[in-house]
Structures are given as C-alpha cells and as structure tokens.
Amino acid sequence: MRLSKLDHWAKSPRHRLLLLLFVAALVIRIIYCCINPNPYQGLIKGEIISDATEYDMIARTLAAGGGFGYYPDQPTAFRNPLLPFLMAGVYVVTGPNPVAVQVLMIILGSLIPPVLFLLARQIVEPAAAFLAAIAAVFYPSLVIFSVSTMSETPFILLILLSLLYWYRFSITTHGEWMSIILAGVFTGLALLTRSVFGPLLVLWFFYMIFASGRDRWQHILRFAAFCVLTIMVLLPWAIRNHVVFGETFWITTNGGFNLWHRHNLLPPDGTLYSRQDIQQELQRIYRFTRERIGAGEDPVEVTRPFLAQTVRGYLMRLGLEEKEYVDSFQGLNEFQVDRRLFKEAVTAIQRYPLRAVIKMAKNTIKFWDPYHDPNLINRDRRYNLAYGIMAPFLLWGIALSFLQWRRHILLYFAIIAFWCVSVVFILMERFRLPVETIGLIFVSVAMIILFRRAKKPWLPWVVIVSVIVINLIIMQFGGPVLQCVRETIHGIR
C-alpha cells in the first residue's frame, strides 16, 4: 500500500471523495444484486429470513390501507415501524414490488461508506478515514444486506449519522444547534428502526456527568435538548401504541419476548434454542416454505401463516406439554403478553442467577465468534472469512486508540452498548454488523500505523498475508476443533 497516494486521495475535495465512495458502493451493490437478487436473504447462502418477509407483510398491509399489521385491521407493534413505512411508501407508488424496495435499500447502503468517512474524519487522520470508507464499500456483510429487505442497512446508516452529529455537538459548548437537531432526529429514527440503540444514550449521559470537566453543565443541557428532540421523533408512534393497546410504551412489544427467549422457566434449561421439539418444528416449517418458494410462489404469502403471529404465535411453537401454559395467555393483548414474558424472564434470572450468568458468558463469547449462525436445515456453521481477517486488526486498532481515548470514547460506547444488549438478550450474528462497521475505523488506524511504522516495506504485507493464511487454515481445518470447544461451552449448565 502506497500511503502517499492514499494521503493524496484523502486530501482531495470532500465532495469529490463522497461522490466517489457513493458511486463505487453503488456499482458493487448493483453487481451483487444481479448475481443474487433474493430480497429476503441473510448471510447464509440460500437463507430466507423471517424478519424480511414480516417487514414485507406489514408494508403491503400499510400500502393497502389496512394499518400497521400482518393482516388488515389487526394492528401490531411487534416490529419496529420505520422500515415497513419506508417500504410501504415505495409500494404506494410501484405496487408490492420487492425489486423497487431493493433499489431504495441499495441507495441507502451506498450512502454508508461516505457517511462513515465523514464520521471517521472527525476522529482519525484523513488517510485512515478514507481507508475505512473504502473497506465499507467492499465489506461483504454490508453488501449483502444492502439488497435485502432487512433493517440492518437503514439502521447502520442512521447510527452513523447519529454518531456523526453527536460528535459535532459534543466537541463544543457553543452553537451547533443544527447538529443537535439532526442528532436528535437521526437517533429517534434509529430507535424506530431497531430499539437496541437505547443503552448508548445512558452511557453517553454518564460520561457527560463524570468526564465533561468545567463545561459539564453546558454539555448536559445540550444533551438534554438532544434527548427532547429524540423523544419528539418517537412520540407519534408512542401515541399510536397507546391508542391501539391502551397502554403507554415507546416502540415495540418484542423486548419481553426477546429476553424470555433466552431466560425462562421452561425445561430443560430455560433457553428455547435447547428445545429439540421447537428446533425440529422450525426446521419442518423452513423446509416446507423453502420448497414452495423454490417452486415460484410468493415468499410473503407462503410464510404468512407461519410468521405473522407476533408474540403469541411464537409461544404456539411450544409442545403439547406446555399447552396449559400457552392457554394461560388467552385474553391478553400483544403488549400484555410481552409485559408478562418480561416479568417471567426477570423471575427466571433471579431464581437461577448462576445459570443466567453462564448464558451471558456464552453470549459474550459468541458475539465475537468468527462463524456464521447455524444453517436452519443442517445446523452447519460456515466461517466468516472477512470478519476473521478484520478482527485482529480491529483489536489492535482499539488498543492503539487508547492513547487518545477521549476522542474515541463515543465509538467505544457504541461497541459496548451493542455488545451488552446482545449478551443479555437474544443474539444473532447480524446483530454485530453495526459494531463491525464502526470497527472499520479502528481497523484502518491499525493498517495505517502498520505501514507507517514498519522499518521494512515488506513487513506489513507479511503481517497481512499471515493473518489471511491463518484464517484460511482455521476455515479449512479448524471447524471440528472449534465446534468441540463451542459444544463444551454450550454444554455448561
């Protein structure tokens, strides 16, 4: 890598760089969409993700005037609203055409690299910021989700925009009210896309209290104004939920279910993943729907009877031995079911604290696991080569950044917040993608320093090639060993 050229490009006029990054990302995503046009895909080849079809169901109902629900005039709040509303807006113009939504998602996904550059440019040197954005253009997981009707792409874009304007209004106590307004709006929209952004607000608030120095109160007042704006963005949806369910809650009715999914009082260990009956039923449904979709049927209509059941529908997957338990939820609305599941999950954690700690320790490890989630059919776990290669440089970049920790503190908090939510609640590999995107900044820092400080010009390439070779060896031969280790960890009770 010739850093002189990278430095030269990074110091080009900003508008030229942003346009270059956007166009490059757009081309890559269009090419991938032509190769694999499935709008409901995940990271596993051939996978149909239920979340994607559910978003599509709600969007079609919205566009047809039936309200926010899986069926007309049957409202739900199980899913975050922003993506279905975006999709419905497209469908109003084009009809229920997923390809039209894919065009929107590709455009949003192509905005991620330039926005990442703007964010990184406020924290690291121009060359490192430009390198992080280039990596985002080609990073496989970002490309894949840019052509899928999943919330990952708009969520990551909104997170980056939120962090961008958070940095701008937090580095000064004067002016920058437009940054505060934009930060509040983008944060509110991010929460309406996925609710896991919330803990970051708490971490940043405590930082403002304890580490803002002489300007503490000015920062806190500005942060309070930002929070008010965020609440104003959420308020219309909260009012809608109160009108529909007769209860006040801000965004969704899936928090209790997601916690209960991991911590409950059901045998054998209070974790739905360990229930063979549930896993077998899910595999049967997946095979059945995949065959019909493969025969040319509409994925949304095929999966609708199985997936559009909200919280109570997930409970129905329990076996006959839990029939009495399932029947006890009769007469409760969606919010009441979710609230009860949340209380049961808290009870399970309190009754079995050691078990809960072990589960969280497992999730802590799994969050950084270099393997994809298991395939629903045969439970195989493919190696995530791109993440495996970037992970060592990510750790190195974080370690190097500690010398300027105040400058990077918001990025640390973002990583910690997403990590902690996944540790406590349900965890899937794609939940780590925002961390991987932010992590590209640290990766670029490590790469730049590696090339700048190396005494021999060939040494950085030796390091990079060695990391790639080690990952290839693990991918080819390490599966059984790591699987044995993983099963040992998961066998802890």
N, C-alpha and C positions, 0 to 999 in steps of 0.2 A: 504494500500500500504506500503510495507516494503522498505523504502528508502535505507537501507543498501544493499539490493540485487540489486536495481536499480543502485546505485552508483558502485557496483562491476561490473555489466554488462557494464555500460557506460565507465568504465576504461579498458575494455578488448582491445586487439589489434585491431586497427582500421579496418584492412582488414577483420577481423572476423565479426565485427559488421556490416559492409557494406554488406557482403555476406549474413548474417543472415536476415537483413532487406529486401534485394532484394528477397531472396527465399521466405520469408513469404509473401511479397506483391504479388509475382508471383503466389503462391498457392491460395491465396484469390481471385485473379482476374480470374484465370482459373476456379475455382469453380463457381464464379458468371457467367462467360461466358457460362458454361454448363447449368446453371439454366435459364439464359435469354440471348440467343445468338444473339439477334437483333443488327446488326451493325449500325443501324440508330436511335438508341434510345436516349432519353433525360432523364431528371429527373422525368418526369411524366409517369406513367405506361402505356405502350401501345402506347406511342407517337412516331411518325415518324417525325424527324426534317428535314426541307427542306435543311438546310445548309449541313447536312451529305450527302444527295443524290446529291446535287450540287457538292460537292467535288468529289464524286464518278464519276459523269458525266464527269467532266473535266479530272480526272485521266484516265478514259477509252479512252477519245479522245486523250490525250497525248500519252498513250501507243500504240495507233493505228497509231500514226504518224500524227495526224490531228491538232497538235498545242494546245496551251492553250486556250480552248474554250469549250462551251457546245456542239457545232456541229463542224465537221471537217472544217478547213479553215475559221472559223468565230471567230477570236480572241476576248478575253475579258480580262479585268483586274479588274472585279468586286470582285473577291475573291482573298485573299492573296495566294501567289503561293506555299509556302513551302510544306504544307500538300498534295495538289494534286500531286506535283512532287514526294514526298515520296511514295504515293500510286501508281503512275504510274510506279515507279521503281520496285515495287513489282509485278505489273500486267505484266510487260515485261517478268518476269520470270515465273509467275504462271498462266497468263491469268487473265481476270476480275473476280477474286475470292475474295469477301469481307472477307472471313474467313482468307485468308492469310494476309490481312491488319490488321485484328483483332489481329493476332499473333504479328505483329510489334507493335501495339498500347499497347498490354498487356506488352510487354517487356519495352516500353518507360514508361508506367505507373508504372511499378515495380521499375524503377530507381528513381522515385520521393522521396520515403522515405529515401534511403541512401544519396541522394544529399541534401535533407532537413536537415539531420543530420549533414553533413559537413558544411552547411551554419550556422545552429544554434550553432554548436560547436565553431564557431569564435565569438559568441555574448554572449552566456549564458553558464552556467556550464554544464559539461558532462551529468549529470542525466536529466536535463531539455531538452537538445538536443536529448537525446535518447528517452525520453518520447514523444516529438513532432514527431519524426520519427515513433514510434510505432503507434501513433494516425493516422498518414498518411497512414499506412498500411491498416487500417480498415475503414477510413473515407468514408462513403457511396458515396458521390458525386464523389470522386476521383476514387473509384472502378468502378462506373457506366460508367464514361467517358473513362475509360481505355479499354473498349471493344467496343467503339463506334467510327465511322469514323468522329469524330469532332476534331476541332483544340485545344480544351481545354487541352488535355493531353500533346502533344508536346509543346504547348505554356507555360504551367506551368513549365515543365521540363527546358525549355530554360530560363525562368525567373529566376528560382532558380540557374541555372548555371551562368547566368549573374551576379546576386547579389553576388554569392559566389566569383567570381573573381573580381568584383568591390571592395568588402571588402578587398581582398588581396592586390590590388594595391593602395588602398586609405589610408591604415594604415601606409604607409611608403613612403618616397620620394626617396628611393634608390633601384635600381634593380627592380626585379619583372616584367621585361618586358614580360615574358611569360604570366603572369597574365593579363597584359594589352592587349596582343594579343588575348588571349582566351575570355576576357570580351568583346572586340570589335566584335569578330566573333559570340559569342552567342547572343549578343544584336542585331546584324544585322539579324541573323536567327530568333530571337523572333519577330522582326518587320515584317519580311516576313511571319510570321505565323499569327500574329494579330497586327494591327498598333497602338493599344491603349497604347503601352509601351512608346511612344514618350515623353509625358509630364514628365516622370520621369527623362529624360535627362536634361530637363530645370531646374527642381527643384534641381538636384544634381549640376548643373553648378553654380547656385546662391549660393548654400551652399559653394562650393569651393571658391567663391569670398569673401563671407562675414564671413566665420567661420573657415578658414584654418590657421589662425594665422601667425606665422613667415614663415611657409613653403608654403604660399598661392601660389606663382608663380610656385614653383615646382609641386604642385598638379594640378594647372591649365594646365601646359604644358603636364603633363602625361594624364590628362583628354582630352586634345586636340588630343593627339596621339590616345587615345582610340576612340574618335569620328571619326577620319580619317579612322581608321580600320573598324568601323561600316559602314561608307559611302561606303567604298570599297566593302563590302559584298552586299550592296543594289544596287551598280552601274550597274552591268549587267542587273538586272531587269528594272532599270530606262531607260537604253539604249533601251531595248526591247520595252518598252512602247512608247518611242519617235519614234521609227521606225514604230510601228504599228499605233499609233494615231496621229503622227505628233505634239505632244505636250510633254513637259517635266513634268513629275510627278514621284514621287519616288515609290509608291507601288500600290495603288488601286484606283478605281473610285467609291467607295461607301461612302466616307466621306460626300459628299454633300447630298446624299440621306438620310443617317442616321440622319443628322442634320435636313433636311427638313421634315423627317418623324415626328419629334417632334415639329417643328416650321415652319409653312407655313401660307399662306393667305387663305386657303380653309375654308369654313364653316364646322361645327359650331364654332370650337374654334382653328383651325389650328393644330389639332392633329389627325393623322389617326386612332388611337385607338378609338376615339369617333365617328367615322363614321360607323353607323349601316349597310349601304349598303356594305361597304368593309368587315366588320366582317362577315356578312351573306354570302358573296361570298366566303370568306376564309373557312368558315365552310362547305359550299357546296362542295368545292374542296377537303377539308380534308376528308369528309365522302366518297366521290366518290373514291379517291385514296386509302383510307384505306380498302374499300370493295374489290377493285381489288387486293391489296397486300395480303389481307386475303385469297383471292381465289388462291394464289400461283403465281401471276405474279411478274416479276422483279420490285422491288421498283423504280429503276432508270428509267426504260422505262415507268413506269406508271406516274411518276411525271415529266418527262422531258417536256411535252408540257406546264405544268403549272409553272414550276420553272426556266427553263433555258431561261429566258427572260431579265435578267440583269435589269438595272435601268428602261428602257422604259417599260419593262414588268410589273414592279410594278406600274407604272403610269397607265397602262391599266386597273388596278382594280378599277379605279375611275368610277363613274356612268356616265350616258349619259349627265347629266347637265354639266359635265366638259369636254365634247368631244372637244370643241373648244380649251380648254387649253391643252389637251393631243395632239391634232393635231399640236399645235404650236411647238412641239419638233421634228417634222419631218425634216429630213435632217441633224440633229445633230448626231455626233458620241457619243460613250459612255462617253468619257471624257468631251465633251462639255455639254452633258446633266447633268452630275454630277456637273460641274462648275456652270451651271445656277441654279441648285437646291440649291447649297450652297449660292449663292448670294440672292436667294429668301428667304432662311431661315434667313440670316442676316437681310434682309429688314423687315421680319416679327418680328424679335426680336426688331429691332429699332422702328418699328411702334407701337408695343404693348409691351413695356418693363415690365409693371406690370404683364401681362399675362405670359411672359417668366419667370419672377422671381417666380411666383406661380408654374409653371410647374417644374422648377428646384427644388423648395422646396419639391414638391411631390416626385420627383425622389430621393432627398436626404433621405427622409423617407423610400421610397420603397427599396432603396439599402440595408437597414438593416432589411427589413421585414422578419419575420420567416416563411412566407408561400411560397410555390412553385408558379410559374407562373400559370395563369388560364388554365385549360384544354380547348383545342380548340373546343370541342364539346359542353360541358355543362357549361363552364366557372367556374367550381369548382376549389377551391384553397386548396390543401392538405397542412397540417402542416409539416414543415421541422424539425423533432424532433432532429436530430443530430446537426443541426445548432443552434436550440433553446437552446439546452443544453450547447453548447460550447460558445455561445455569452456572457453570464455573466462573464465567466472566461477569455474570450478574453479582455473585457473591464477592468477587474481587473488587468490582466497581463500588459496591456498597461499603466495603472495608476502606477503600481509598477515600471515599467521600466523607468519612468521619472527621477528617481534619477541618472540614467546613460544614459541620453538621447543621448549623442554623440555616444555612442556605438550602439544605436538602430536607429539612425537618418535615415539610408537608408531604413529600414523597414517601418518607419513612412511615408517616402516619397513615397514608393511603394503603400501603402494603400491609401494615399491621391490622388496619380495620377490616380489610377483605379477608385476611388470614383468620382473624378471630371469629368472624361471622361463620366462615366455613368450618372452623373447628367445632363450634358449638352446635350449629345447625346441620342440615343435610349438605353433603359435599359431592360435587361432580367436577371433573377435570376442567370443563369450560368456565367454571366459576373463578379459576385462576387467571383467565385471559387478561383482565384489567391489570393485574399485577405484572404479567409478562410484558404488556405494552409499556407500562411505566418503567419496568425493569430495563427496557431497551436503552434508556438514558444512562443507567449505570453500566450497562454492557459497553456502550460507546466510550464512556470515560475510561474504562479498563483498557479498551483496544487502543485508544489514542495514547495513553500513558505507556502501554506496552511498546508501541512503535517509537515513541519519543525518547524513552529512557534506555532502550536496548543499545548496548555498546557494539553489537554486531548486527548488520542489517538483515542477516538471515535468521537471527534468533526468534523474532516474533512469529515468523512463518513456521518455525519448528514447533513453537508452543501451540499455534492454531492447529496445525496438522496433527499434533499429538492428541489434542482434545478430540478432534474428529475421529481419529483412529480408535481411541479408547471407547468412544460412543458406538462406533461400528462393531467393535468386539463385544461390547455389552449387548447390543441389539441382536447380534448373531448367536452368542453363546451364553449370555448372562441370564436369559429368561428363566430357565429352570432353577438356577441358584436364587435369584431374586424372588421367584414365586415361592420357593421354600421358606425364605425369610419372611415374606409377606404373610403366608399361611400361618407361620409360627406366631407372628404378631397378632393376627386376627383370631388365633386360637386361644388367646388370653381371655379369661373370664373374670 
